[in-house]
Amino acid sequence: MPDTEDNQTHYPQQSVQKKGLGFPIMRMVGLLSLATGSCVDYVTGAYQGKGSGETSLFAQLIGNLGKQDLLLADRYYLH
């Protein structure tokens, strides 16, 4: 993503990179419809820090799933 002050504030770069030499990093988790190929919903978060992991981001999306919906995910989400 662009290296702007606002992006650096909300999505800081990796701590091992020297300031000014890296780019901000954002995590994104989304729900995609296999029937239509559309994005149902998505959430974004910082690369590191409390509540920024993929499972935490997915927890914000789980309310979008209906009773009859089928979720297809990789083994990362088998916790």
C-alpha positions as a Markdown table, in Angstrom:
| # | Residue | x | y | z |
|---|---|---|---|---|
| 1 | Met | 0.0 | 0.0 | 0.0 |
| 2 | Pro | 1.2 | 3.6 | -0.5 |
| 3 | Asp | 3.7 | 4.9 | 2.0 |
| 4 | Thr | 1.7 | 7.8 | 3.4 |
| 5 | Glu | 1.7 | 9.2 | 6.9 |
| 6 | Asp | -1.9 | 8.1 | 7.5 |
| 7 | Asn | -1.2 | 4.6 | 6.3 |
| 8 | Gln | 1.9 | 4.3 | 8.4 |
| 9 | Thr | -0.2 | 5.4 | 11.5 |
| 10 | His | -3.0 | 2.8 | 10.9 |
| 11 | Tyr | -0.9 | 0.0 | 9.3 |
| 12 | Pro | 2.7 | 0.3 | 10.5 |
| 13 | Gln | 5.4 | -1.5 | 8.6 |
| 14 | Gln | 7.3 | -4.5 | 10.0 |
| 15 | Ser | 9.5 | -3.6 | 13.0 |
| 16 | Val | 12.6 | -5.1 | 11.5 |
| 17 | Gln | 12.5 | -2.6 | 8.6 |
| 18 | Lys | 14.2 | 0.8 | 9.0 |
| 19 | Lys | 11.9 | 3.7 | 9.2 |
| 20 | Gly | 11.4 | 5.2 | 5.7 |
| 21 | Leu | 12.6 | 2.0 | 3.9 |
| 22 | Gly | 9.5 | -0.1 | 4.1 |
| 23 | Phe | 5.8 | 0.1 | 3.2 |
| 24 | Pro | 2.8 | -0.2 | 5.5 |
| 25 | Ile | 1.3 | -3.7 | 5.7 |
| 26 | Met | -2.4 | -4.4 | 6.1 |
| 27 | Arg | -4.1 | -7.7 | 6.8 |
| 28 | Met | -7.3 | -8.4 | 5.0 |
| 29 | Val | -9.8 | -11.3 | 5.5 |
| 30 | Gly | -12.8 | -11.6 | 3.2 |
| 31 | Leu | -15.9 | -13.8 | 2.5 |
| 32 | Leu | -16.2 | -14.6 | -1.1 |
| 33 | Ser | -19.3 | -16.2 | -2.7 |
| 34 | Leu | -18.4 | -19.3 | -4.7 |
| 35 | Ala | -21.7 | -19.1 | -6.5 |
| 36 | Thr | -21.3 | -15.5 | -7.9 |
| 37 | Gly | -17.6 | -14.8 | -7.4 |
| 38 | Ser | -18.4 | -11.6 | -5.5 |
| 39 | Cys | -17.0 | -10.4 | -2.3 |
| 40 | Val | -19.7 | -10.6 | 0.4 |
| 41 | Asp | -17.8 | -8.7 | 3.0 |
| 42 | Tyr | -14.2 | -8.1 | 4.2 |
| 43 | Val | -12.3 | -6.6 | 7.2 |
| 44 | Thr | -8.9 | -5.1 | 7.4 |
| 45 | Gly | -6.4 | -4.7 | 10.2 |
| 46 | Ala | -2.9 | -3.9 | 11.1 |
| 47 | Tyr | -0.1 | -6.4 | 10.3 |
| 48 | Gln | 0.7 | -6.9 | 14.0 |
| 49 | Gly | -0.8 | -6.2 | 17.4 |
| 50 | Lys | -3.7 | -7.4 | 19.5 |
| 51 | Gly | -6.7 | -8.4 | 17.5 |
| 52 | Ser | -5.0 | -8.1 | 14.2 |
| 53 | Gly | -4.5 | -11.8 | 13.5 |
| 54 | Glu | -6.6 | -13.5 | 10.7 |
| 55 | Thr | -8.7 | -15.4 | 13.2 |
| 56 | Ser | -9.6 | -12.2 | 15.1 |
| 57 | Leu | -10.5 | -10.5 | 11.8 |
| 58 | Phe | -12.6 | -13.5 | 10.7 |
| 59 | Ala | -14.5 | -13.4 | 14.0 |
| 60 | Gln | -15.8 | -10.0 | 12.8 |
| 61 | Leu | -17.2 | -11.6 | 9.6 |
| 62 | Ile | -18.8 | -14.7 | 11.0 |
| 63 | Gly | -22.1 | -12.9 | 11.6 |
| 64 | Asn | -22.5 | -12.6 | 7.9 |
| 65 | Leu | -22.9 | -16.4 | 7.5 |
| 66 | Gly | -26.4 | -17.7 | 7.5 |
| 67 | Lys | -27.7 | -20.9 | 9.0 |
| 68 | Gln | -27.7 | -22.7 | 5.6 |
| 69 | Asp | -24.3 | -21.3 | 4.4 |
| 70 | Leu | -21.3 | -23.5 | 3.8 |
| 71 | Leu | -17.9 | -22.2 | 4.8 |
| 72 | Leu | -14.8 | -23.3 | 2.9 |
| 73 | Ala | -11.5 | -22.4 | 4.6 |
| 74 | Asp | -8.0 | -23.6 | 4.7 |
| 75 | Arg | -6.5 | -25.5 | 7.7 |
| 76 | Tyr | -5.3 | -22.3 | 9.4 |
| 77 | Tyr | -8.9 | -21.8 | 10.7 |
| 78 | Leu | -9.2 | -25.3 | 12.3 |
| 79 | His | -8.4 | -24.1 | 15.8 |
